[in-house]
Amino acid sequence: MSVRAPDRHRTAALRITGGAACTSVSAGFAKLSGASPGTTAFLRCAIALTVLVPLSIREWRRIGPRPWRLMRFDLAAGMLLGIDYVFWVASIEDVGASISTVLLTIQVVVFPLLTWLFHGSAPSRRFLALIPVMLIGVTMAAGVIGQAEPGTDPVGGIVFGTIAGIAYAGYLFFMRQGGGQGHVVFPVCASTTAACAAAVVVGSVWTGIDLDLDLAAWLWLIALALVGQVLAWLLIAGALSQLAPQVSASLLLLHPVLAVVFGVIALHERPTITQLAGCLLVVVSVWAVSRTPRRERVSLGERGRFRPSNVQDLPHSVVRPGRDRHDQGST
C-alpha cells in the first residue's frame, strides 16, 4: 500500500529535523573530547569510515564501480573537508561550540560565488544585497563587533571559522560536480577517506595528532563520528528529495539554532547579547537567501519533487538551494 503524500512529507520533515539535531551537537562533542583539532578531525573521519566502508562496498556490489572521472571530484572535495574539520575545531577552541557553528554558515556566501566564478551562474540580487548583512552578523557573533564572551578569542575564532567555511564551500562545490550519477554512499566514503588523509597532514604539521586519549575523550569522539556525521547523513539524505528546497533549507536552519541552545545548556557557554544578536542576524539572512520566490516555487511544484544532486554533503551545515542547476540538482 502506498504512503500518502502528507504522511511522506511529515516523515521527511521529522527526519531532517532529527538530522539537524544530530549535527547541532557535533561541535559540543568535539569540545567535550578535549582533543586537539588535528586529532579530532582525524578520528572523526577514521571512526566514521568503519561504518561507511561496509555500506559503500554493498553499494559497489549493487550498482557497480564509480567512474574515476567522478571519483576525482570526491577526493578533491574530501581534501577540503579535512581542512575544514581541523580549522573548525580550532574555531571551537577560540569562540566555543555554539558560536563556531554559526560562523560556519559563511559557506552560504562562498559556495554560490564559486558557482558564479566557475560556471557563470550569477546569484540573485537579493543574495548579493544580503552578503554584507550576513558578514556583519558573523563578526557580531564572533565577538569582533561588540562584546565577546569572557575567555574567548574573537579574532582567532573568526579567522579559523572563515577558513573552515571557505574549505567547506569548496567541498560542496566539488561534490556537486560528481553528483547525480547513482552512487550515494561511495562518494561520502571516498571524500571521508581523503578528509582523513588531509587531517593527518594538516593536523600533524599544526596541532599534532595524539591517540593517547582517555576513555571519556574516545567516547565523545565516537559519538561525534557516529551521531554528528554518519547518523545525521543517514537521516537527512533520503528525506531532502521529499520536500521543496525552501522547506528543507528552513528545517536545516535548526542546526545552528540548536547548536547555540546545546552550547548554553550542556556546555555552560554564555554568549553575550551582541553575539546572540549576531547569530540571529546570520540565521535570518540565511533563511532569506534560502527562500525560493513564489514564481519559482510554483515552477518547482509543477515540475515535480525536488531531487538534489548530492544530498550527502548537507548535514554539516545549511546549504543554500540556489537557482542554478549545480545548486539545486536535477528535478
N, C-alpha and C positions, 0 to 999 in steps of 0.2 A: 504494500500500500504506500502510495507516495505521501511525502510530508507536505503539508500545506505551506504556502509561501510565508504567511505571517509567522508560523512556528519556526520555519527555517531561518528567517531573518532574526527572530528573537534569540534563537540558539547561537547564531553567528555573532550577534551583539554581545551575548554573555561570554563567548569565547574570547573575543577581542578585549573585553573588559578584564577577564581573567589574565590574559597575556600582558596587558598593561600593568596590572597589579604585580605580576611576576617581575617584569623589567624594572618596576619602580623601586624594588628592594635591592637591585644589583649593586648600586653604589654603597648602600648600607652594609651589605655583606662584605664588600671589598674593604671598607673601613674597619669593620669589626675583626677581620682576619689579622690586621696589623702587619701584613706582609708588604714588602716593597713594591713599587709599581711594576718593575720587571718580573718579579716573582708572581704577582697576582695575574698579570696578563698572560704569562706563560702557562701557569697551572689552570687558568680558566679555560684556555684552549685545549690543553692536553687532556684534561678531565672530560671536557665535552666530546672529544674525539672518541672516547671509549663507548659512547652511545651512537655518535654519528657514523663511525666507520661501519659497524654491522648494518645499520639502516641503508647506507649508501651501497654496500655490497649487494644487499637484497634488491635495491632499485636497479643496480647494474645488471643483475641476472634477469630482471623482469623486462627491461626495455632496451638493454644493450649499453655499450660504452658511450661516453660523452666525447664528441669530436675535439681534437686538440685545438682547433681554431677558437672554440668556445672556452676550453679549459684555461687558455692563456688569460682570458678576462677574469676567470675565477681566481687564479693565482695572483694576478696583479691587484685585484680587489683585496685579497687576503693580506698581502704585504701592507697595504694601507690600514687595514683593520687592526693588525698587530701594533702599528704605530699609534693608532687611535687609542687602543686599550692602555698602553703604557702611559701616555700623556693624560688620559682621562683619570687614571688612578692618582697621578701626581697632582692633578687639579683637586681631587677629593681630599688629599692631604692638606692642601692650602686653604680651601674655602668650605670644606665639608661636603657630605654626601648629597644633601638636598640641593644646594646651590650649584654644585658641579653638574648635576643632571640638567638643570635649567640652562646652564651655559652651553651644553652640548647641542642645544637646538639651533646654534649658529649654522649648522649644516643645512637648515631650511633656506638660508640665504645663499650658501655656496653652491649647493647642488644645481639649482636652476641656472646659475651663472656659468657653471661648467657646460651644461647642455647648450646654453646660448653660444658659448665660445666655440665649441667643437661641432655643433650641429646646426647652428644658425636659427634655433627656435627662440625667438625673443620672448622674455617673460612679460606678463601683463603690466600695464601702467600702475595698477593697484599694488602689485608686488614691489615694483621699483620705489613707489612712494612710501611703502612700509619698511623698507630696509633701514633708513636712519632711525625710525621709531624703535625697531627691534634692537638695533645696536645700542641705543640709549638704555633700553631695558636690560640688556646684557651687562653693561657697565654698572648700572644701579644694582643689579642682582649680585654681582661680584663684590660690590662694596667700593669700587673705584670712585663712583659718584655717591656722595652722601656718607653715611656712617656704616662701617663694616662690623661684623660680629667680632668681639674681642678674641685675640689669639689666632686670627686668620691672616692670610697674606693675599689681599685682593689682587695685586699686580701679578704675582705668580699664578694665582688661580685663573685669571682671565687669559693670561698668555698660554698656559698649558691647556686650558679648556678650549681656546680658539684653535690651537694646533690639532687637538683631538677632533673638534668639529669639522675642520677642513679635511683631515685624513678620512673621517667617516663619510663625508660627502664624496670624496674620491672613490671610496669603497662602493658606495651606492651607484656611482656613475659607471664603473667597470662592471658591476654585477648586472646592471641593466643591459649592457651591450651583449651579454651572453644569455639573456633571459628568453623565456617563451619557447624553449626547444624540447620540452617534455621532461627533462630531469629537474627534480625539485631538491632532493636530499643531497645528491652528489655535489652540486655547486657549493652548498653550505659546507660540506665536509672538506672539499678542496680548498676553499677560502680560509676555513678554520685552520687547516694544516699550514698554509702559507702564513697566516697570522701568528701561529705558534713559532714558526721559524723567525719571523720578524721580531717577535717579542724577545726571543733568545738573543738576537743580535743587539737590538736597542737596549734591552734590559741589562745585558752583560756589560756593555760599554758605560751605561749611565748609572744605574742603581744597583746592579748586581742581581744575581738570582740565587736565592737561598732556599734549599729544600729541607733544611733542618728546622722545621717548624713544630710547634707544639700541637697537641691533638685538637684544641679549640680552633686554631688557625686552619688546619686541614679541613675541619668540618665546615667552617664558613666558606672556604674556597670551593669545596664540593657543592655546597648549596648554591653558590654563585654560578657555577658552571651548569648545574642540572636544572635549577629553578630559573635563574635570570637569563639563561641562554637557550638550553635545549627545550625545556617545558614551555617557555614563553613562545618560542618559534612554532612548536607543535600546535599550540592553541590558536595562534594568530594566522598561520599560513593558510589553512583551509577555510578560514572564515572571511577573509577580505573579499574574496570573489563573490560573496553572497550579499554584499551591501554596496550601496552607492559610495563613491570615493569620499564625498564630503562627510558622510556618516562615519566611515572608518577613521578619517582624519580627526574628527571631533572626539571619538572614543579613545583614540591613541593619545590625545592630549591629557588623558588621565595619568599618563606616565610621569611627566614632571610634577603634576599636582600631587599625586600620591607619594612621590619621592620626597617632596617637602614635608608632607604630613608624617611620613615614616621617620624622616630625619629629626623632626621636632619631638615626636612621641618616643621613639625607640632609642635614638642616639643622643637625645637631650641637646640637640643643636638649637641655637637661639638666633635665627636671622633677625636683623633689625627691621624696623618698619620700612626703611628705604629699600632694603634688599627684597622684602616681600612685595613691595610696590613694583620693583623691577621685574620680579618673577611674574606678577600679574600682567605687566605690560608685554612681556615676551609671549606668554601664553595667549593673550588676546590677539597679538599680532600674528602669531602662527595660525590661530583659528581664522582670522580674517583672510590670510593668504590662502588657506586651505579651502575656503568656501568656494563652491562652484556657482557661477552666475546662473540665474534662473533659466536662461536660454540653453545653456549647456546641460543643466540638469534634465530639461525636457528632452534634449537630443540624446543624452545617455539613456534615459528611460525608454526611448523609442528603439534604441539600438540593442537593448538587452542588458544583461548583467555586466558589471564591471569586472574585468579579469586582468589583474596586474601581471606584468611580465615576469616579475620576480618578487614574490611576497616574502621570501625568506630573509630579505635584508631589512625588514621593517621593525622588528621588536626593539632594537636598541634605542630607538628614539622615534620622533614623529617625522614622517616623510611627506612632503607636500605633494599631493596628487595634482600635478600641474596640467597644463593644457597641451603639451606636446606628446608625441607618441612614445618617447622614451620615458616620460614621467608617468603616464597613465597606463601604459601597457596596451595590449590588444583587447578589443571588445568583441 
